[in-house]
Structure formats: C-alpha cells, structure tokens
Amino acid sequence: MRKTVFAFGLGTALSALSFGALAQDQVKLVYWSLWNEPEPGANVVKSLIADYQAAHPGVTIEAVWNGRQNQTTVRNALASGTPIDIMDADMDGLKGGLAGAGELLPWTDDLAGASPDGTGTFADLFYPTLIDMSANDSVSYQIPYMLYAYNILYNAKLFRDAGVTSAPEDWDDFVAALEKVKATGVNAIAIESDIAFYNVKWFNYLLERIAGPDFLLKAVEDKTGETWRDPAVRKALDMELDLWTRGLVPEESRGYQWPAAQQTVAFGETAAELVGSWLPVELADTVDEGFEWGAMRFPAVKGGLGDINHVEVNAFSFGVLKGTKHEAEARDFIKFVVSAPSQQRFADEAKIGVANKSVAWAPEVATARQSLDEASLILPENHGIKALYPDYSTNVYEALHNQAFLGLITPEDYIEQMVSRTKEFWANR
Amino acid sequence: MIRKRLIVLFLAPASLIYGGLFLLPTLSTFYFSLFNWSGFGQDMTYVGLNNYVRLFNDTVFWLSLRNTLAILFVGGFFVFGLAFLYTVLITSGIWGKKFFRLVFFLPNVVSVVALAGMWAYIYNPRSGLINTTLSTIGLDSMAKTLWTSPNNIFWAMLAALVWVFTGFFLILLMAGVDKIPTDTYEAADLEGASLWQKFWFITVPMLWDVMTISFVIWMINAIKMFEFPYAFGFLQVPQQLYTLGIYLYIMGFGQRDPIYQLGYATAIGVVMLVLTFVLIVVMRRLLRREQLEF
C-alpha cells in the first residue's frame, strides 16, 4: 500500500514537473494582422500558421485580424502595454511609423545571412532594391512579403477587339491605342473620383517619365515651393487632363465613388485602369469566367528623363516588435512566410503578388509581375514622400492633385497652390 | 448628516468613473496638445503653443472648420426646418402618426456605414436612384448631374446627413408637443387659429425648453461630426468632406498613412471642445426665456 502511494505520488510529481517544463517551453507568438479575417490573404496566413505550428510543436501563434489600419491599432495597443510579437502593415506606413519610431527590431544580420533555401543571402530572395527601399537610414526594420505593382491593368479582349495587339510603350502610342478602344464603343479609362491615391499615380508616373525619378521628392523638399513652377509639372498636368478632353475618361467618372469605376471594368464597359495589381483579386467575383487581364507598364514620354521600366509599387511588410520576448521564433516564422513554398501559396490561392522574386504569380497578375522583372528601378508610393512626409502626401499632394485632375481647380491654380502650400508645410514643420 | 454622507457615498462611484474616464482624459488632452508626440513610446517634445499657431496657419484646418460650421448652421437649418414641418404635419391629427414617426426615425437605427453605402448608390451617376428617376420622368439634363463630383460631394453628403438626423430631432420635438395640453389647441381652434398660428403662438413657446436642448444636442453632434462623412468618403475621405473630427483622426491616426501627429491632433480636439463650449454658452444666452409652466 505504502509503495502504491509512493509510486502514485512520484508519478504525480513527475507529471507536474514535465507539464511545468512543457509550459515553460511553449512559446505563444502574438501576431496582429493587416488582413481582415474573411480575405483570401488571411486564409493563406491561417493555413501557414497551422503548418508552422505543426512543424514547431512548441510554438503557437495567435492572430488578431485588424484590417488595413493595423499599425494604428498596434500603436494604441502598445501604449496600453499589450504584448505583440509580430505585426504587418504597408511598407511605407511602417517606414514612417513603427520603424521610424524605433519600435521594430532590425533585420540587418538576418538579411546578410544565408537564404533559407541555401542560395545566396536572405536579402537575395527579394526583388532588387525592395529591401533598400524599405530601410530607415540604411537599416531594414521590415521584411516585405506582398508586392503590388502599379500598372495600367486592362481587359485584353477589349484592346484586341480594337486592334491593339501589343502594349504601347510611348505616351502618344498609348493615347492612340485608347482612341482605338474608345472608337469600338467602350470607355477607355476608369477613374474613381474619390480615391486620390489612385488618381495621383497618373501624375506620379507622368512627372517621373518627364523629369526623372528624383523630381517629385526634390519638389517637395524645396522649402520655397518654387520647384512646382518647373515646366515639367505643367506638362504632366496637361497630359493627364488631355485624357479627359479627348473623352478617354468618361465625364461621369467625376462622380464615381469607389468601387463604381472598377465595376465598369469588371462588366467590360471600360477597358483599363491605372491601379495596383490587387485589382484582379478585388474583381474576381465580379468578372466573367475567362476575363483576360493584361498589365502594361506606364508608357514613356518622348525626350523625358524617366524610363518605362521604372515601376511604382506598394508592399506589405512584417515587423518584429522590439518588446517581444520571443525574437528568435518571431524571426523564424517570418522567414517561413517569405520562403518560396509559402509565398507560392499566396500567389496561387490568394492570387496576389509576392515579394519573393523566385515565385510565379497567378495568371491574372502575371503581366504585372513581368513589369517588375523588367524593372530597372522600383519606386515607393508617391516616390518616397508617403513615408517621409506623410501629412504632405495626404493633405497637400494627393488632395490638390485630385482637385486639379477632376477639374475643380485649373492647372494654374494647382501650381500656385502647390507653391504656397509647400511653403506653408515647411513653415509649419 | 448621515443622509449627506450617504449621498456622497452613492455619488462616489459614478463621480470616480466620470472623473477618471472623462474629466482626466479631457484635461490631459490640453497637456498633450503642448507637445509633439507620435503616440509611439513616451518620447514627447514640448512645443508650447506651437501646435495652436500651426493650426492658425493650416489651410486644411480652416477648410475642416468651414465644413464643420456648414454642417452646424446649414445642416441645422434644414434638420430643424424639416423636423418642425413634420412635427406640425404629424401632430395635426393625420392618420398614422406612429407609422410616420417610425419611418422618419428609422435611419437612426441603421448602421452609419450602411447608410453611407446606400447613399453612395443613390447618388451613383449611372445607376443611382436619383438620376434614373430623373431620367424616367424625362428630366434628362438633370439626370446627368454628378452628385458626388468634387464640387457637389459636400452638399450631397449634407443632404444625406439631414435625412439621417431629421428623424431623431423629430422624435424629440414630437415628445415635447405631446406634453402640451390639448385644450390649448382646442381653444385656439375655437378662436379660428390657423395651423401656422397654432405652431407659432402655442407650439413654439411651449416647446422652448425641448427646442433649446435639441439645439444643444445638434450643436455637439455637428461640431464632433465624424462617422457619417467618414463613411461617406469610405476608402479615402476626400478633403471636401473633412470636418474637424475627420482632420483630427487623419492627423492623429492617419488612416493608412503614417502621419501620427498625436500632439497636433489633440490641439484640434481642444479647439473643438472650446468651440462647443463657446457656442453652447452663446446659444443658451440667446435662447434664454422665462420658463412656461403648464
């Protein structure tokens, strides 16, 4: 009897000890996500979490689905002491937000280290310049995993029906191609009047093609504002407004509120839209089966300093919060997500572009990927001003451009206001 | 003495909660408005009144203030104009008083996001309710109006806002009217008073207290107006729809852009608070009357 009691006691004690040790070894990573739970991207993340947990029995990952304003939610949570290990957000947003505030851990050593697949360094996994672009003072605090190229996305059938069989590479040819499309009875270009950050891409690209990739930042950083009087600004404005004058953008677009215009693309009433390569995913449930997506690079401008192979992108990145107690596991999970097999799952199942350059994109966005493969320069949102001067980017640059683009103010007013508002911005800073 | 202590005891929990969750944060707002602070970490830089000087020189702040005041006064004019009109009509003895009251109040029980989405469809240039109706009745030139173009979007939003709020104030005013003794109206009827005379000489004076409190509620709502114009703007709120509340949010929370100027945003919040306080004091002085007892 005494032996039985002893054995039972010993067993219980050992069980308790082993359970305690197990509990001690068990790591719970808290990941706050920019995805909304029902999104295809979130489903892929969920399946990756399940796979990672299965391969790492000591690690559990708790995901909190906050949507695109995740960084703001994370900021507020951190202020109240909520422990978060991993979060994700727009690359430019992170650069100007948590990374800029010193709240994320650097990735310098990992990026210089070996790639998970054994070829080159970890940094070599990504599109060239993407890592540099996301860095704060040459230090990388984020790992990009989703990548969207801003291209002219179009209905290939409508262009073919109009006799346009190859993507125009020059602005004049582009306008001529749109005229042909319009002549077939469909609208050429879709514009959402209320989405200033879509519409400003026309101006960003034209300015870049005319005056080169550094011009926009130079104009913003000129504290006198006088750079906005450069003839390139007026030329870019005139060129984009010419699309309206020619009727290539239907007049009613001035009243379209998102997603009204992109729905006309889905229904085959409009041929093209300048937007990020997320559009085919957004319209996946609306387009007819067999809808043939194309993506053309923004055309060059004759005699301009820019290049057709300069592509503006938007990316989503992961960051590891500096307060994490599970740094190694957090880094390991992020490396798992950006590895080729995981990224392929994003590309195949969510049909979105990925940052790992070895991964093939879904057919719907394959031409968008091609523009990145051929890119000689990848440009961040609004050529860097969104991360460096976000209040200027939102309240001055995008807002005033939208007013000019939609005809609320004249090009002359736009230039005068850009000069005065740039001066005001720097005086208030 | 014991009774007084008991009162203090019973008031203490509510006072502590109110003080801790409302008064203290309000006072700390004044404090934070004197700093440059991103909200990340504890690093704050004292800038004195610079945030207020900056507000004074900020074009977008003035635009937001102008929009807020337009909502307050223009929107208020239509909200109360319609609420009074419907009050008179519904309380004039027509059939289905409860039904109409329910119909007008209905927008207040629907989510603001759903309402804003519904109005976006109503205003749609091609397939929206307004333009298709205009087209159906042969007003083709009017049917081409772009209600949500940059020139019109603020007024389009305001019209929808008036539609939402009218029902709420209608309920308040009707509750006040229901309290007015019916014999007053009967006496007026015997004297041959018109609908307008009954409204102006009986309803308005006897409804004064309810009107005053309704105006105060509207004023507070209008100055802190955020949800409806924000939802109406949806993915990216156009600057034409900025109110002080939206500008505060953009500067402090940034939507998806990393603006994060929490110190500056709290300065906007302080201006909203002061504006509310001043306007309420002015309005209550203007509307001060001897109380009618009935």
Interface residues (C-beta under 8 A of the other chain):
Chain A: R68 Q69 Q71 T72 R75 N76 L78 A79 A89 D90 D92 G93 L94 K95 G96 G97 L98 G100 A101 G102 E103 S193 D194 I195 A196 F197 E251 E252 R254 G255 Y256 Q257 W258 A260 K386 A387 P390 D391 S393 T394 N395 A399 N402 Q403 L406 G407 L408 R421 E424 A427 N428
Chain B: S38 G39 F40 G41 R54 N57 D58 T59 V60 A120 Y123 N124 P125 R126 K144 L146 W147 T148 S149 P150 N151 N152 I153 G233 F234 L235 Q236 P238 Q239 I250 M251 F253 G254 Q255 R256 D257 P258 I259 Y260 Q261
